[in-house]
Amino acid sequence: MPAKNKNSVELTKREFQIIRLIAAEKTDKEIALLLDVCERTIRYHLGNINAKLGTMTRVGAVAEAIRLNLIS
């Protein structure tokens, strides 16, 4: 599998909001309340984030986003 770099991963504005909140240890329910959406919407975006980052879990997504300098 080719290595990903910062330029090859494009998260949407909402995906960036969600990955930052996940990194801040917020639950899906807390994120949904903060963003005024349902929990299912958060899980949908997290699925997209995982697909784009090549990860399978919340922790993996945050770790990969940090590794790629997408979040700090």
PyRosetta script that sets phi, psi and omega in degrees:
from pyrosetta import init, pose_from_sequence

init()
pose = pose_from_sequence("MPAKNKNSVELTKREFQIIRLIAAEKTDKEIALLLDVCERTIRYHLGNINAKLGTMTRVGAVAEAIRLNLIS")
pose.set_psi(1, 129.4)
pose.set_omega(1, -179.8)
pose.set_phi(2, -68.1)
pose.set_psi(2, 147.4)
pose.set_omega(2, 179.1)
pose.set_phi(3, -69.8)
pose.set_psi(3, 138.2)
pose.set_omega(3, 177.1)
pose.set_phi(4, -85.2)
pose.set_psi(4, 150.5)
pose.set_omega(4, 171.9)
pose.set_phi(5, -129.6)
pose.set_psi(5, 170.7)
pose.set_omega(5, -175.8)
pose.set_phi(6, -54.3)
pose.set_psi(6, -36.5)
pose.set_omega(6, -176.2)
pose.set_phi(7, -76.6)
pose.set_psi(7, -17.7)
pose.set_omega(7, -176.7)
pose.set_phi(8, -92.2)
pose.set_psi(8, -6.9)
pose.set_omega(8, 179.6)
pose.set_phi(9, -112.4)
pose.set_psi(9, 121.5)
pose.set_omega(9, -179.8)
pose.set_phi(10, -120.4)
pose.set_psi(10, 103.1)
pose.set_omega(10, 175.5)
pose.set_phi(11, -92.2)
pose.set_psi(11, 146.4)
pose.set_omega(11, 175.7)
pose.set_phi(12, -74.2)
pose.set_psi(12, 168.1)
pose.set_omega(12, 178.0)
pose.set_phi(13, -56.8)
pose.set_psi(13, -43.9)
pose.set_omega(13, -180.0)
pose.set_phi(14, -65.7)
pose.set_psi(14, -40.1)
pose.set_omega(14, 178.2)
pose.set_phi(15, -63.3)
pose.set_psi(15, -39.1)
pose.set_omega(15, 175.5)
pose.set_phi(16, -62.7)
pose.set_psi(16, -42.7)
pose.set_omega(16, 177.7)
pose.set_phi(17, -58.3)
pose.set_psi(17, -45.9)
pose.set_omega(17, -176.1)
pose.set_phi(18, -68.6)
pose.set_psi(18, -44.5)
pose.set_omega(18, -179.1)
pose.set_phi(19, -64.6)
pose.set_psi(19, -35.1)
pose.set_omega(19, 176.6)
pose.set_phi(20, -65.9)
pose.set_psi(20, -40.8)
pose.set_omega(20, 179.0)
pose.set_phi(21, -69.9)
pose.set_psi(21, -36.1)
pose.set_omega(21, 175.0)
pose.set_phi(22, -63.6)
pose.set_psi(22, -42.3)
pose.set_omega(22, 178.0)
pose.set_phi(23, -62.7)
pose.set_psi(23, -27.4)
pose.set_omega(23, 177.9)
pose.set_phi(24, -84.9)
pose.set_psi(24, 11.2)
pose.set_omega(24, 175.9)
pose.set_phi(25, 67.3)
pose.set_psi(25, 30.1)
pose.set_omega(25, 175.3)
pose.set_phi(26, -83.0)
pose.set_psi(26, 144.3)
pose.set_omega(26, 176.5)
pose.set_phi(27, -81.4)
pose.set_psi(27, 167.8)
pose.set_omega(27, 176.5)
pose.set_phi(28, -57.6)
pose.set_psi(28, -42.0)
pose.set_omega(28, -179.6)
pose.set_phi(29, -62.5)
pose.set_psi(29, -44.7)
pose.set_omega(29, 178.9)
pose.set_phi(30, -63.7)
pose.set_psi(30, -42.6)
pose.set_omega(30, 179.2)
pose.set_phi(31, -64.1)
pose.set_psi(31, -43.6)
pose.set_omega(31, 179.3)
pose.set_phi(32, -59.3)
pose.set_psi(32, -42.6)
pose.set_omega(32, 178.6)
pose.set_phi(33, -65.7)
pose.set_psi(33, -42.1)
pose.set_omega(33, 179.7)
pose.set_phi(34, -63.9)
pose.set_psi(34, -38.0)
pose.set_omega(34, -175.8)
pose.set_phi(35, -97.3)
pose.set_psi(35, 0.6)
pose.set_omega(35, 178.9)
pose.set_phi(36, 56.8)
pose.set_psi(36, 48.9)
pose.set_omega(36, 175.0)
pose.set_phi(37, -135.1)
pose.set_psi(37, 174.6)
pose.set_omega(37, 178.5)
pose.set_phi(38, -86.9)
pose.set_psi(38, 160.8)
pose.set_omega(38, -178.8)
pose.set_phi(39, -60.2)
pose.set_psi(39, -34.6)
pose.set_omega(39, 179.8)
pose.set_phi(40, -61.2)
pose.set_psi(40, -35.6)
pose.set_omega(40, 178.0)
pose.set_phi(41, -64.3)
pose.set_psi(41, -39.6)
pose.set_omega(41, 178.3)
pose.set_phi(42, -63.8)
pose.set_psi(42, -44.8)
pose.set_omega(42, 179.5)
pose.set_phi(43, -63.7)
pose.set_psi(43, -36.2)
pose.set_omega(43, 177.0)
pose.set_phi(44, -61.7)
pose.set_psi(44, -49.0)
pose.set_omega(44, 179.5)
pose.set_phi(45, -64.1)
pose.set_psi(45, -39.0)
pose.set_omega(45, 178.5)
pose.set_phi(46, -63.2)
pose.set_psi(46, -37.0)
pose.set_omega(46, 175.4)
pose.set_phi(47, -61.2)
pose.set_psi(47, -42.1)
pose.set_omega(47, 177.3)
pose.set_phi(48, -65.5)
pose.set_psi(48, -41.1)
pose.set_omega(48, 178.4)
pose.set_phi(49, -61.2)
pose.set_psi(49, -47.4)
pose.set_omega(49, 179.2)
pose.set_phi(50, -59.9)
pose.set_psi(50, -41.9)
pose.set_omega(50, 179.8)
pose.set_phi(51, -63.8)
pose.set_psi(51, -43.7)
pose.set_omega(51, -178.8)
pose.set_phi(52, -67.6)
pose.set_psi(52, -35.2)
pose.set_omega(52, -177.3)
pose.set_phi(53, -91.2)
pose.set_psi(53, -9.0)
pose.set_omega(53, -178.9)
pose.set_phi(54, 72.1)
pose.set_psi(54, 34.6)
pose.set_omega(54, -178.8)
pose.set_phi(55, -117.2)
pose.set_psi(55, 173.8)
pose.set_omega(55, -178.4)
pose.set_phi(56, -124.4)
pose.set_psi(56, -13.6)
pose.set_omega(56, -175.4)
pose.set_phi(57, -133.1)
pose.set_psi(57, 167.5)
pose.set_omega(57, 175.9)
pose.set_phi(58, -60.2)
pose.set_psi(58, -46.6)
pose.set_omega(58, -178.8)
pose.set_phi(59, -62.7)
pose.set_psi(59, -43.2)
pose.set_omega(59, 178.3)
pose.set_phi(60, -61.9)
pose.set_psi(60, -40.2)
pose.set_omega(60, 179.9)
pose.set_phi(61, -64.9)
pose.set_psi(61, -44.0)
pose.set_omega(61, 179.1)
pose.set_phi(62, -64.6)
pose.set_psi(62, -45.1)
pose.set_omega(62, -179.9)
pose.set_phi(63, -60.2)
pose.set_psi(63, -43.6)
pose.set_omega(63, -179.4)
pose.set_phi(64, -68.5)
pose.set_psi(64, -39.4)
pose.set_omega(64, 177.9)
pose.set_phi(65, -62.7)
pose.set_psi(65, -39.1)
pose.set_omega(65, 176.5)
pose.set_phi(66, -67.1)
pose.set_psi(66, -44.9)
pose.set_omega(66, -179.6)
pose.set_phi(67, -58.9)
pose.set_psi(67, -36.5)
pose.set_omega(67, -179.2)
pose.set_phi(68, -87.1)
pose.set_psi(68, 4.9)
pose.set_omega(68, -179.1)
pose.set_phi(69, 60.2)
pose.set_psi(69, 30.4)
pose.set_omega(69, 175.6)
pose.set_phi(70, -80.6)
pose.set_psi(70, -32.3)
pose.set_omega(70, 174.9)
pose.set_phi(71, -136.4)
pose.set_psi(71, 164.4)
pose.set_omega(71, 178.9)
pose.set_phi(72, -128.9)
pose.dump_pdb("model.pdb")
